[in-house]
Amino acid sequence: QVQLVESGGGSVQAGGSLRLSCAASGVSYGTYCMAWFRQAPGENREGVALIRGDGTTTYTDSVKGRFTISQDNAKRTLFLQMNSLKPEDSAMYYCAAEKDDRPACLGFPPETPQLRMAWVFEAQWGQGTQVTVSS
């Protein structure tokens, strides 16, 4: 059984940094892709960053050059280093895991209804951690 627990959220001023962590159990790294999503009030859940089983990474355009996704396989932990934070980065951030051979892992960020639904109904999710960036 996959369990994901996020931590590291908080409040920071614009231009600051935060490092999110996701402790994962039941996940065999290399066979899962792991991702960070975020959702602001009234908005759809947005794919932020993904790391495949082979270590390749993908980012949504708005965070490229500012966010870095990584994982510590030995500690079964996923990270999201967020630098140069902006008020528009404020959201609840979620960690998600999906089998690496599933279509959801191949098309990221999910831009079609089918891929978004795949993440919603097939992936495993954590409870989220809040990030608030003030101007």
C-alpha positions as CSV (number, residue, x, y, z in Angstrom):
1,Q,0.0,0.0,0.0
2,V,1.4,3.4,-1.1
3,Q,1.4,6.1,1.5
4,L,2.6,9.6,0.9
5,V,3.2,12.3,3.6
6,E,4.2,15.8,2.6
7,S,5.9,18.4,4.8
8,G,7.9,21.6,4.5
9,G,5.2,24.0,3.5
10,G,4.9,27.4,5.2
11,S,4.8,31.2,4.6
12,V,7.6,33.1,2.9
13,Q,8.1,36.4,1.3
14,A,8.4,36.8,-2.5
15,G,11.9,35.9,-3.6
16,G,12.3,33.4,-0.8
17,S,12.8,29.6,-0.9
18,L,11.1,26.5,0.5
19,R,11.9,22.8,0.3
20,L,9.0,20.4,0.3
21,S,9.4,16.8,1.2
22,C,7.3,13.8,0.6
23,A,7.9,10.6,2.6
24,A,6.8,7.6,0.5
25,S,6.2,4.1,1.7
26,G,5.1,1.2,-0.5
27,V,6.8,2.8,-3.5
28,S,9.6,1.0,-5.4
29,Y,11.7,3.8,-6.9
30,G,12.4,3.0,-10.5
31,T,9.0,1.5,-11.0
32,Y,7.0,4.6,-10.1
33,C,7.0,8.2,-11.4
34,M,6.6,10.8,-8.7
35,A,5.1,14.2,-9.1
36,W,4.3,17.4,-7.4
37,F,0.9,19.1,-8.0
38,R,-0.5,22.3,-6.6
39,Q,-4.0,23.7,-6.3
40,A,-4.9,27.2,-5.4
41,P,-8.5,28.1,-4.1
42,G,-10.9,28.1,-7.0
43,E,-8.4,26.7,-9.4
44,N,-7.8,23.3,-11.0
45,R,-5.0,21.1,-9.7
46,E,-1.9,21.8,-11.7
47,G,1.0,19.5,-12.4
48,V,4.2,21.2,-11.3
49,A,7.1,18.8,-11.6
50,L,7.6,15.1,-12.3
51,I,10.5,12.6,-12.0
52,R,10.4,9.3,-13.9
53,G,11.7,6.0,-12.7
54,D,14.9,6.6,-14.7
55,G,15.4,10.0,-13.1
56,T,14.3,12.2,-16.0
57,T,12.4,15.3,-14.9
58,T,9.7,17.5,-16.4
59,Y,8.4,20.9,-15.2
60,T,5.5,23.1,-16.0
61,D,6.7,26.2,-17.8
62,S,5.9,28.6,-15.0
63,V,8.4,27.0,-12.6
64,K,11.3,26.1,-15.0
65,G,14.6,27.5,-13.7
66,R,13.1,28.1,-10.2
67,F,12.0,24.7,-8.9
68,T,13.9,21.4,-8.8
69,I,12.4,18.0,-8.2
70,S,14.6,15.2,-6.8
71,Q,14.4,12.1,-4.8
72,D,16.5,10.2,-2.2
73,N,15.9,6.6,-3.1
74,A,17.5,5.2,0.1
75,K,15.3,7.4,2.3
76,R,12.2,6.9,0.1
77,T,11.7,10.7,0.0
78,L,10.7,13.0,-2.8
79,F,11.8,16.7,-2.7
80,L,10.8,19.9,-4.4
81,Q,13.2,22.8,-3.9
82,M,11.4,26.0,-4.7
83,N,13.5,29.2,-5.2
84,S,12.6,32.7,-6.3
85,L,9.0,32.1,-5.0
86,K,6.2,34.4,-6.3
87,P,2.8,35.1,-4.8
88,E,1.3,33.1,-7.7
89,D,3.1,30.0,-6.4
90,S,0.8,30.1,-3.3
91,A,-1.2,26.9,-3.2
92,M,-1.7,23.5,-1.5
93,Y,1.1,21.3,-2.8
94,Y,0.5,17.6,-3.2
95,C,2.8,14.7,-3.8
96,A,1.6,11.9,-6.1
97,A,2.8,8.5,-7.3
98,E,1.9,6.5,-10.3
99,K,3.2,3.3,-11.9
100,D,5.9,4.4,-14.3
101,D,4.5,2.6,-17.3
102,R,1.1,4.3,-17.1
103,P,0.1,7.0,-19.6
104,A,0.0,9.6,-16.8
105,C,3.7,9.4,-16.4
106,L,4.3,9.9,-20.1
107,G,2.4,13.1,-20.6
108,F,3.3,15.8,-18.0
109,P,2.1,18.2,-17.1
110,P,-1.3,16.7,-17.9
111,E,-2.9,18.9,-20.5
112,T,-5.7,16.6,-21.7
113,P,-8.9,15.7,-19.7
114,Q,-7.8,12.0,-20.1
115,L,-4.4,12.5,-18.4
116,R,-5.9,14.7,-15.7
117,M,-8.4,12.1,-14.9
118,A,-5.7,9.4,-14.9
119,W,-3.9,11.3,-12.2
120,V,-7.0,11.9,-10.2
121,F,-8.3,8.3,-10.3
122,E,-5.3,6.1,-10.7
123,A,-2.4,7.8,-8.8
124,Q,-1.8,7.7,-5.1
125,W,-1.9,11.1,-3.3
126,G,-0.7,12.7,-0.1
127,Q,-2.8,15.1,2.0
128,G,-0.9,18.2,0.9
129,T,1.2,21.0,2.4
130,Q,0.3,24.6,2.2
131,V,2.6,27.2,0.6
132,T,1.9,30.9,1.0
133,V,4.0,33.5,-0.7
134,S,3.5,37.1,0.3
135,S,4.4,40.1,-1.8
